[in-house]
Amino acid sequence: MHFHTAAELIQEAGEAGLAGLHVHGIEGPGWAYVVAAGRCAGQEEAGAFVADAIATARLADEHGVFQDASAHILVVGSV
């Protein structure tokens, strides 16, 4: 098993011939909000937790150092 860092994923995708690469942290460091929302499913608080998770992920996406704090990362590029 190997967990890529954002830098490793960019390098690997570049070596595979992809260009215009950008990495996104799927959950970002706000993954705990997602867990909390799951525990509050069907309650008013769940929506607030999801909104906070999205806001945190978007903020973190602007700062590369936070990409590695996400449980899942996605690289987007073109051939």
C-alpha positions in Angstrom: 0.0 0.0 0.0 1.2 3.5 -0.8 -0.5 6.8 0.0 0.6 9.4 -2.5 1.4 13.0 -1.5 0.1 15.6 -3.9 3.6 16.2 -5.2 4.1 12.4 -5.9 0.7 12.3 -7.7 1.6 15.3 -9.9 5.0 13.7 -10.8 3.4 10.3 -11.6 0.7 11.9 -13.7 3.3 14.0 -15.6 5.4 10.9 -16.3 2.3 9.2 -17.7 2.0 12.1 -20.2 -0.7 14.2 -18.7 -0.4 18.0 -18.9 -2.1 21.0 -17.2 -2.2 19.1 -13.9 -4.1 20.3 -10.9 -4.6 18.4 -7.6 -7.7 18.6 -5.5 -8.1 17.3 -1.9 -11.5 15.7 -2.0 -12.4 16.0 1.7 -9.6 18.4 2.7 -8.8 18.8 6.3 -12.5 19.2 7.0 -13.1 15.4 6.7 -14.2 15.4 10.4 -17.2 17.5 9.4 -18.3 14.8 7.0 -18.1 12.2 9.7 -20.1 14.5 12.0 -22.7 15.0 9.3 -23.1 11.3 8.9 -23.7 10.9 12.6 -26.4 13.6 12.5 -28.1 12.3 9.4 -31.7 13.6 9.2 -31.0 16.4 11.7 -30.7 20.1 11.1 -27.0 20.1 12.1 -26.1 17.7 9.3 -26.5 20.4 6.7 -24.3 22.8 8.6 -21.6 20.2 8.9 -21.7 19.5 5.2 -21.5 23.2 4.3 -18.5 23.6 6.7 -16.8 20.6 5.1 -17.3 22.1 1.6 -16.0 25.5 2.7 -13.0 24.0 4.4 -12.1 21.8 1.4 -12.3 24.9 -0.9 -10.1 27.0 1.3 -7.6 24.2 1.7 -7.5 23.6 -2.1 -6.0 27.1 -2.5 -3.0 26.1 -0.3 -1.1 23.1 -1.6 0.2 22.1 1.8 -3.3 21.1 2.8 -3.9 18.8 -0.1 -2.1 16.0 1.7 -4.4 16.4 4.7 -7.2 15.0 2.7 -8.0 11.3 2.9 -8.5 11.2 -0.9 -6.8 13.3 -3.5 -7.7 13.7 -7.2 -5.4 14.8 -10.1 -7.0 16.4 -13.1 -5.1 16.8 -16.4 -5.3 16.4 -20.1 -3.6 14.3 -22.8 
